[in-house]
């Protein structure tokens, strides 16, 4: 039986390795993420990219080492020219904001490589319910939020709540965009050089056509 593919955005591994939170929402996120990782990931074919690896290196060295350990056996999707072009389109059309270019890169890597799922807690620019239709047209038809709804675990108002784990990622992505003067291609060229230096085996998969995608699941 062929497994569905899932791209693991950095927020997943950040939640897995974070210290247990006293915040009720963050604690719920951690519990759900750990449950999926421990009990469900074996049902999927897992993929990441160089962006995920580099972001996983941020912050506390001990926590970063744990994140990298989790990622070390997961296949790397290539940041190809097609990925760069598609990510630029996401920004040009305002689907992903200019100051969050790494979000566009995560989405583009997932789309161009035909991922069935994108596992993320980024509800600002990736798993944003208001942008589901736009993301469906990109080729990503299901996010982590659908997994939550399917299990009757609903975390509401995440867009109005500041999570320190996510805020660290958001800040880094804004800094990276500014570092390259909001030039998305320059940012992508940096990561393409990084993936050459890291020398991981890179995987390129064909995108899925819209006609081959199931309907978007509706969350409550």
JOUR-V713781 format. One record per residue. N is the residue number from 0. RES is the residue in one letter. PHI is phi in radians with two decimals (* if undefined). Layout:
# JOUR-V713781
n={N	N}
res={RES	RES}
phi={PHI	PHI}
This chain:
# JOUR-V713781
n={0	1	2	3	4	5	6	7	8	9	10	11	12	13	14	15	16	17	18	19	20	21	22	23	24	25	26	27	28	29	30	31	32	33	34	35	36	37	38	39	40	41	42	43	44	45	46	47	48	49	50	51	52	53	54	55	56	57	58	59	60	61	62	63	64	65	66	67	68	69	70	71	72	73	74	75	76	77	78	79	80	81	82	83	84	85	86	87	88	89	90	91	92	93	94	95	96	97	98	99	100	101	102	103	104	105	106	107	108	109	110	111	112	113	114	115	116	117	118	119	120	121	122	123	124	125	126	127	128	129	130	131	132	133	134	135	136	137	138	139	140	141	142	143	144	145	146	147	148	149	150	151	152	153	154	155	156	157	158	159	160	161	162	163	164	165	166	167	168	169	170	171	172	173	174	175	176	177	178	179	180	181	182	183	184	185	186	187	188	189	190	191	192	193	194	195	196	197	198	199	200	201	202	203	204	205	206	207	208	209	210	211	212	213	214	215	216	217	218	219}
res={X	X	X	X	X	X	X	X	X	X	X	X	X	X	X	X	X	X	X	X	X	X	X	X	X	X	X	X	X	X	X	X	X	X	X	X	X	X	X	X	X	X	X	X	X	X	X	X	X	X	X	X	X	X	X	X	X	X	X	X	X	X	X	X	X	X	X	X	X	X	X	X	X	X	X	X	X	X	X	X	X	X	X	X	X	X	X	X	X	X	X	X	X	X	X	X	X	X	X	X	X	X	X	X	X	X	X	X	X	X	X	X	X	X	X	X	X	X	X	X	X	X	X	X	X	X	X	X	X	X	X	X	X	X	X	X	X	X	X	X	X	X	X	X	X	X	X	X	X	X	X	X	X	X	X	X	X	X	X	X	X	X	X	X	X	X	X	X	X	X	X	X	X	X	X	X	X	X	X	X	X	X	X	X	X	X	X	X	X	X	X	X	X	X	X	X	X	X	X	X	X	X	X	X	X	X	X	X	X	X	X	X	X	X	X	X	X	X	X	X}
phi={*	-1.32	-1.47	-1.20	-1.61	-2.45	-1.62	-1.68	-1.29	-1.02	-1.06	-1.04	-1.19	-1.12	-1.22	-1.09	-1.71	-1.24	-1.14	-0.94	-1.55	-1.51	-1.34	-1.11	-1.27	-1.07	-1.11	-1.13	-1.02	-1.12	-1.07	-1.13	-1.12	-1.13	-1.10	-1.10	-1.14	-1.36	-2.06	-2.26	-1.10	-1.16	-1.55	-2.22	-1.66	-1.68	-2.47	-2.39	-2.49	-1.08	-1.08	-1.08	-1.08	-1.15	-1.20	-1.17	-1.40	-1.30	1.43	-0.98	-1.01	-1.16	-1.16	-1.08	-1.08	-1.14	-1.11	-1.16	-1.10	-1.12	-1.46	-1.09	-1.80	-1.64	-1.13	-1.78	-1.44	-1.33	-1.55	-1.57	-1.09	-1.11	-1.10	-1.06	-1.10	-1.23	-1.06	-1.11	-1.12	-1.02	-1.30	-1.04	-1.62	1.31	-1.24	-2.10	-1.20	-1.01	-1.43	-2.18	-1.16	-1.18	-1.07	-1.08	-1.19	-1.04	-1.12	-1.12	-1.02	-1.13	-1.16	-1.11	-1.69	1.13	-1.17	-1.35	-2.36	-2.17	-1.55	-2.64	-1.89	-1.36	-1.66	-1.45	-2.17	-1.88	-1.62	-1.45	-1.00	-1.21	-1.92	-1.06	-1.09	-1.13	-1.19	-1.09	-1.16	-1.25	1.98	-1.68	-1.91	-2.63	-2.04	-0.97	-1.00	-1.18	-1.09	-1.13	-1.11	-1.09	-1.67	1.07	-1.97	-2.02	-1.80	-1.66	1.03	-1.13	-1.23	-1.75	-2.15	-1.67	-1.76	-0.98	-1.13	-1.24	-1.08	-1.12	-1.16	-1.04	-1.08	-1.06	-1.18	-1.17	-1.16	-1.16	-1.06	-1.17	-1.00	-1.76	0.98	1.02	-1.71	-1.07	-1.12	-1.11	-1.06	-1.15	-1.08	-1.04	-1.24	-1.20	-1.20	-1.08	-1.20	-1.20	-1.16	-1.23	1.07	-1.32	-1.18	-1.73	-1.97	-2.14	-2.04	-1.30	-1.21	-1.68	-1.37	-0.99	-1.18	-1.62	-1.64	-1.16	-1.08	-1.22	-1.21	-1.75	-1.56	-1.40}
